[in-house]
Amino acid sequence: MALRICLVVTTLMLTAVMAESQKPFTVAFLGVVDESGYGGAVFKSQVGDAIVSALNSTKVFSVRDIREKVKLPEDEQSLTKVAAELKTYAAIQAVVKCVSVVRLKNDSIVTLVLEATLVTAKEPQITLKVKAEGKGVDPAEGRALAKAIAEAASEIAKQLSTLVNLKGQVLLPPTYFTLPATYYKDRDQFYERAVRISLDMTSGVKIGSHAVILRDGKPLAQGKVVEVDIGSSIVALEEVLPGAKIRIGDEVRITSIPQHASRLPFPLRKEQEYKRIEHDFFWALAIAGAAAILTKK
């Protein structure tokens, strides 16, 4: 009986812990700044509504919409202050960078570039910056714009929901790293200081992602992901605090990921390289065979 009660209590505790860990992050949405000059208040409201809806749909965030209550744009320190005052996990603001419209005979093509900044309130205070491009095609420009906004907002929400959970560790301390060229026209890339981290392609990290390395919530260094493999990735350090010594086990947070990776992950690039070698070898054999036939003649 005592054992059964103990098991029941343990199960309830584990269930409570899991439920707590799965609770969405409460974030304050401050609104949208329009740097494109495309529209006015209605346009900004349309973009803001799309972002709020997209963030909520991820189930990772629970958005507290406080638009019109603050004056935008806010700096990172102000975002942190707002989040702390509202007792939310973080505060977010968005910026429409540009809107381009191409009018064809039967369609309007609208491209919209959207950026968003999320700043956490508690230690470690992390700033996540994301950027997305959305495109809409429709005979009516208004509907094409709505499609572009929805696509960009969805990508913003996707990136942010990935980033808030991207936490890893340093696997190997800083050392030099050489990235072999994939194509014969390329040159090997040498990095003076790079660390191997535990985050890999399965976690959502892409080539070009930005990372910060912390210890006890304090930043030690930052850099860019230059190689993604199965089981780990390589971060080339771009800035290290004076006197900071990065050690195995230091925390790694990814602060931005590109919408599209600039290069293929390592295993895929190697597979492509093997195909290129096979292709070149095939043509080399073909040329050699043709030369042999011509020589006999």
C-alpha positions, -999 to +999 in steps of 0.1 A: +000+000+000+028+024+010+046+015-022+015+022-043+010+056-026+046+064-032+043+056-069+011+077-073+028+107-056+059+103-078+037+101-109+018+132-100+050+151-093+065+141-126+033+150-144+034+185-127+070+190-137+063+180-173+033+203-174+053+232-160+081+226-185+055+225-214+038+258-204+041+284-232+063+314-228+043+345-219+055+374-241+044+410-244+039+422-280+046+459-282+036+464-319+050+471-353+073+499-367+068+505-404+101+516-421+088+507-456+065+537-459+040+514-476+009+520-454-005+536-423-021+524-391-043+498-408-013+482-425+006+481-392-024+466-374-027+440-401+010+430-397+007+430-359-025+408-360-007+383-382+023+381-359+002+377-327-018+349-344+013+332-357+030+333-323+000+319-305-005+292-331+030+277-323+017+268-287+052+278-276+041+314-269+012+330-251+011+366-264+000+395-242-009+422-268+000+457-254+000+476-287-007+513-285+004+514-249+040+521-256+059+543-280+079+525-306+106+518-315+120+507-281+157+497-275+167+464-259+169+478-224+134+492-227+121+459-239+136+442-209+120+467-186+086+463-201+088+425-198+100+428-162+072+452-153+045+429-169+062+398-154+064+382-188+091+359-201+101+385-228+089+414-249+088+416-287+086+443-312+086+440-350+097+462-379+086+461-415+118+468-434+105+470-469+075+462-491+079+458-529+051+454-554+054+441-590+023+445-610+020+421-640-008+417-665-027+392-644-011+392-610+004+414-583+035+401-566+041+415-532+073+408-512+076+419-476+106+418-453+099+416-416+122+417-386+115+410-350+134+414-317+127+394-286+144+403-253+140+381-222+134+397-188+153+374-165+188+361-164+203+352-187+190+382-207+191+370-242+182+391-273+168+371-302+167+387-336+149+372-365+143+382-401+119+368-427+107+374-462+072+367-473+058+366-508+022+368-521+008+364-556-027+373-565-046+394-591-057+418-563-028+436-546-045+436-512-048+398-512-013+394-524-001+416-495-021+396-470-004+364-482+030+380-480+023+392-444+010+358-434+040+340-448+065+364-432+047+363-398+046+325-399+084+324-405+090+349-377+070+327-353+088+296-365+122+310-360+114+324-325+097+292-313+129+273-324+153+298-308+137+300-273+144+263-269+178+261-285+202+255-256+234+235-258+268+232-244+304+236-255+319+202-263+354+213-272+372+245-261+385+270-286+410+258-312+418+265-348+395+250-374+398+244-411+367+240-432+376+220-463+364+234-496+334+216-511+339+226-546+371+227-566+368+264-572+366+271-534+394+275-510+397+259-476+384+283-449+406+288-418+392+300-385+416+310-358+392+303-329+363+280-331+343+258-306+323+226-312+289+227-296+262+201-288+235+216-311+232+200-345+210+200-376+183+180-359+178+209-334+171+235-360+206+251-362+216+263-397+248+276-413+249+313-406+231+311-372+245+334-345+254+320-311+264+334-276+284+314-251+275+320-214+286+309-179+263+315-149+241+336-172+269+360-182+281+362-219+317+352-226+318+352-264+297+352-295+302+339-330+286+324-361+278+288-369+300+278-399+294+241-400+265+218-390+269+181-386+251+152-371+255+154-333+274+188-332+282+221-349+311+244-352+309+281-341+336+304-353+342+330-325+339+366-336+341+383-302+355+371-269+355+391-237+390+401-225+403+374-201+374+350-207+383+314-210+357+292-226+355+257-211+337+224-219+302+226-205+297+263-209+261+272-220+254+279-257+224+299-269+215+304-305+203+340-310+194+340-346+188+316-375+186+324-412+154+318-431+175+299-456+209+284-448+236+298-470+253+264-475+243+228-471+250+210-438+283+191-437+271+155-445+249+168-474+278+189-488+301+159-487+275+138-505+272+165-531+310+165-534+311+128-539+285+132-567+307+159-583+337+136-582+317+107-597+305+131-624+340+144-632+354+108-632+327+097-656+336+125-680+373+118-676+368+082-686+346+092-715+372+116-728+400+091-723+380+065-742+373+089-770+410+098-772+419+061-774+395+054-802+408+084-822+444+072-816+436+038-830+422+053-861 
